[in-house]
Amino acid sequence: MIKGLGKWLIAIVGVGIILYGIVGIAQRQTTAKSQVTSHSSRRQASEKRSSKTKTKTKTKTKTKTKTKTKTKTTPTETRKQPTINQDPALDDYFKNLGFSGTVLIVKDQKVILNKGYGLANQTTQQVNDPNTLYPIGSTEKAMIATGILQLQEKHRLAVNDPVAKYLPDFPNGQQMTLADLMHHTSGIVGRNQDNQTKTSQQLLQEIIANGIQGQPGQWHYLDANYIVLTKILEQVSHQSYQTYLKQHIFKPSQMMTADFMTTKYGQLTAASVGYEMVNNQLKAGVLPNFSQLYGVGDLYMTATDLYRFDQALFTHHLLTEASTNLMFKPGSQSHYGMGFYNDPALIVNRGYLSGWSISNGFSHGGRIYIILCQNVKNSSISLGRINGDLYTKLVV
């Protein structure tokens, strides 16, 4: 009996050991499988994170690349203007004249002609085109007049103020007004004509010392009138006239190329050279000392920038309608208003300087604009006559 029970106990223990072994193996397999799964999950998660990081890095790289590319796609060359020739008859007119320079003609807000003729530089054989730069001479006076009228609109001065209000020592300053200076009817003698370097204060002292030749009212065109106005503009605005013109004339007019003459002008790629005919040969004109053309002839620009200035006047981006009308109103029998001649066909101003000749004109209603920038002084070519011919052709 006991022997029988012993055999059963041994058998049961054996089965238990076997079952334990089987369960242990199963558990180990499960654990191993779990570990593999866990490791695999971690690896997948790690790979996912790595993939995200790579994607972010790629995106950042792409963004940086795009940003760099954007910076490179804004060259200044995009501002260059193409030649426009919508009227072959007008084109032939300038070719037959032997005109050398740039012509810009606009009618009914459409550019008819924007083209260069002849050479900007005889030495380098560079041709004139719509991007050629020209010193504009006395045409600058219209911009100084605009500045004075802007200050009047801000009630910082009045064109009917006596000059003595701003320059107490000015000769006959109590009888002479700012408007007299603007109309060239001041009666002053003017400055000394030489080619020395002078400050604006030295120029002003010369004008004061030279006194007057008569009472206000008689028209006598003198740079000195606008030199005095430039000095008053600086005094009232508390800015140099260069800074004032850049901020209040060039910027609102979107004039892209306008700047002031220095010795660096000749180094500019688009600069033209002014020529004069001497003994049947073209000679480069002798440049003046630009310190003496303070506010009256020390600017250069393209023909297009002159047009932009005119447009800004007509669209009242620079002056109110009342101020613009005052500007164009003749102040004497000469038809000269404030910076412009008010002729029957065109409102126009002109500049002459070392071989360059500029005519900036537009019809009274602003329908026609004729800008002529010439770099060869030629007695057989009259810009006034050209304006008359063109106006007759365009007004129909």
Salt bridges, closest charged atoms under 4 A:
ASP91 OD2 - LYS95 NZ 3.19
ASP91 OD1 - LYS115 NZ 2.92
ASP108 OD1 - ARG367 NE 2.75
ASP161 OD2 - LYS165 NZ 3.56
ASP194 OD2 - LYS198 NZ 2.76
GLU206 OE2 - LYS198 NZ 2.36
ASP223 OD1 - LYS141 NZ 2.66
ASP223 OD2 - ARG191 NH2 3.65
ASP305 OD1 - ARG308 NH1 2.93
ASP343 OD1 - HIS335 ND1 3.33
ASP343 OD2 - ARG350 NH2 3.81
